[in-house]
Amino acid sequence: MGKLIYSMITSLDGYVSDSDGNFGWGRPEEETHEFINEHGRLIGTYLYGRRMYDTMVYWETAHTVPDQPPFILEWTRIWQAADKIVYSTTLNEVLGERTRIERTFDPGAVRKLKAEADLDIAVAGPHLAAHAIRAGLVDEYHRFVGPAIVGGGNPFFPDDVRVNLELLDERRFSNGVVSLRYGVKDIA
């Protein structure tokens, strides 16, 4: 059985992007990216909304960009090897052989996916993750907190949920990023 993990890079004040949609302040450098790669090897399927997929689809062709550093090429291989499910009512086609479109988020289908999974499942993007959080599907929350305050934008958490958590792991990186991994104790 796989766990459903909600993982993203956020600002200190809890946003995955600022009010203009920018997130460059959270771009991981080599040390942080290698840590993300390590965790990415445990993910068999990524769940994305359309906007997050539009951002992540870069990794389908990142290996073709000249002079990529080894940690970027490694992440590219990890990401390409995983299955991707894109939840969208507007997207008509996807890139990559391991990607499919679902028109609606079905909590029952995600429960079944978790039950049948050999590897973990990651949900990325705060809007899609909000559906999974409200349905009680998220088993772990993994935040990479960047050293920036952006003052508003897309929040990591939806406003209308409460979940009791326990700290499972923490790590500090030389660039000021802190990794925090929490497990769900129960729904409050």
C-alpha positions in Angstrom: 0.0 0.0 0.0 1.3 3.4 -0.9 1.1 6.6 1.1 -0.3 9.8 -0.4 2.2 12.6 0.2 1.6 16.3 -0.4 4.9 17.9 -1.0 5.8 21.4 -2.3 8.3 24.2 -1.8 6.8 27.1 0.1 7.7 30.6 1.3 8.1 31.0 5.1 4.6 32.6 5.2 3.1 29.4 3.6 2.7 30.2 -0.1 3.7 28.0 -3.1 3.6 31.0 -5.4 3.2 34.7 -4.8 0.2 36.8 -5.9 1.7 37.2 -9.4 2.2 33.4 -9.7 6.0 33.6 -9.3 7.8 30.9 -7.4 11.5 31.4 -8.5 12.4 32.3 -4.9 11.9 28.6 -4.1 14.0 27.1 -6.9 16.1 24.3 -5.2 19.9 24.4 -5.6 22.0 21.2 -5.9 22.0 20.1 -2.2 18.2 20.5 -1.8 17.6 19.0 -5.3 19.6 15.9 -4.4 17.5 15.5 -1.3 14.3 15.9 -3.4 15.7 13.3 -5.9 16.3 10.8 -3.0 12.6 11.1 -2.0 11.4 11.1 -5.6 12.7 7.5 -6.0 10.0 6.4 -3.6 7.2 7.9 -5.7 5.5 5.8 -8.3 2.7 8.2 -9.3 2.3 12.0 -9.3 -1.2 13.6 -9.2 -1.3 17.0 -10.7 -3.9 19.7 -11.6 -3.5 21.3 -15.0 -1.5 24.3 -13.9 1.0 22.2 -11.9 1.3 19.8 -14.8 2.0 22.7 -17.1 4.9 23.6 -14.8 6.2 20.0 -14.4 6.0 18.9 -18.0 9.3 20.7 -18.5 10.9 17.4 -17.1 9.7 15.5 -20.2 12.4 17.2 -22.2 14.9 18.6 -19.6 17.5 16.0 -20.6 17.7 17.6 -24.1 18.8 20.9 -22.7 22.6 21.2 -23.1 24.9 21.2 -20.1 22.4 20.1 -17.5 24.1 19.2 -14.2 24.0 15.6 -13.0 21.4 16.2 -10.3 19.0 17.7 -12.8 19.5 14.8 -15.2 18.9 12.4 -12.3 15.6 14.1 -11.4 14.6 14.1 -15.1 15.0 10.3 -15.1 13.2 9.8 -11.8 10.2 12.0 -13.0 10.0 10.4 -16.4 9.9 6.9 -14.8 6.9 7.7 -12.7 3.2 7.6 -13.8 1.4 11.0 -13.9 -2.3 11.6 -13.6 -3.5 15.1 -14.6 -6.9 16.2 -13.3 -8.3 18.7 -15.8 -11.5 19.5 -17.6 -9.7 21.6 -20.2 -6.6 19.7 -21.1 -7.0 17.7 -24.3 -3.6 15.9 -24.5 -0.5 15.3 -22.5 3.1 14.8 -23.2 4.8 11.6 -22.2 3.9 7.9 -22.3 3.3 7.6 -18.6 0.7 10.4 -18.3 -3.1 10.3 -18.5 -5.9 12.7 -18.0 -8.8 12.3 -15.5 -11.7 14.8 -15.8 -12.6 14.8 -12.1 -10.9 14.1 -8.8 -12.5 10.9 -7.4 -11.5 10.2 -3.8 -12.6 6.5 -4.1 -10.3 6.0 -7.1 -7.4 7.6 -5.2 -8.1 5.3 -2.3 -8.0 2.3 -4.6 -4.8 3.7 -6.2 -3.2 3.9 -2.8 -4.3 0.4 -1.8 -2.8 -1.1 -5.0 0.4 0.9 -5.1 3.8 -0.6 -4.5 5.4 2.9 -4.3 4.1 6.1 -2.7 1.9 8.6 -4.5 2.6 12.4 -4.5 0.0 15.1 -5.0 1.3 18.5 -6.0 -0.4 21.8 -6.4 -2.5 23.4 -3.6 -5.8 23.3 -5.4 -5.7 19.6 -6.2 -4.2 18.8 -2.8 -7.1 20.6 -1.1 -9.5 18.0 -2.5 -7.2 15.2 -1.2 -6.8 16.9 2.2 -10.6 17.4 2.6 -11.2 13.7 1.7 -8.8 12.6 4.4 -6.5 11.0 1.8 -3.1 12.6 2.6 -0.9 10.5 4.8 2.2 12.9 4.9 2.9 16.5 4.4 6.3 17.4 3.2 7.2 21.1 3.0 10.4 22.7 1.8 10.2 26.1 3.5 12.3 28.7 1.6 13.9 31.8 3.2 11.4 34.2 1.7 8.2 36.0 2.7 6.0 36.8 -0.3 3.0 38.4 1.4 0.2 36.5 -0.4 -0.5 34.2 -3.2 -1.4 30.5 -3.5 -1.4 29.0 0.0 0.0 25.5 0.7 -3.0 24.6 2.9 -6.7 25.3 2.3 -8.4 27.4 5.0 -11.1 25.1 6.0 -9.4 21.9 7.3 -7.8 20.8 10.6 -5.4 17.8 10.8 -3.4 16.6 13.7 0.2 15.9 12.7 3.4 14.4 14.1 6.9 15.5 13.0 8.6 12.6 11.2 11.7 14.3 9.9 13.4 17.7 9.5 16.5 18.9 7.7 18.2 22.2 7.2 20.0 23.1 4.0 22.9 25.5 3.6 20.8 27.9 1.4 18.4 28.4 4.3 15.7 26.0 3.1 14.2 23.7 5.8 12.5 20.4 5.0 9.7 19.4 7.3 7.9 16.1 7.0 4.8 15.4 9.0 2.6 12.3 9.3 -1.1 12.4 9.9 -2.2 11.4 13.4 -6.0 11.7 12.7 -8.5 14.1 11.2 -9.5 16.8 13.7 
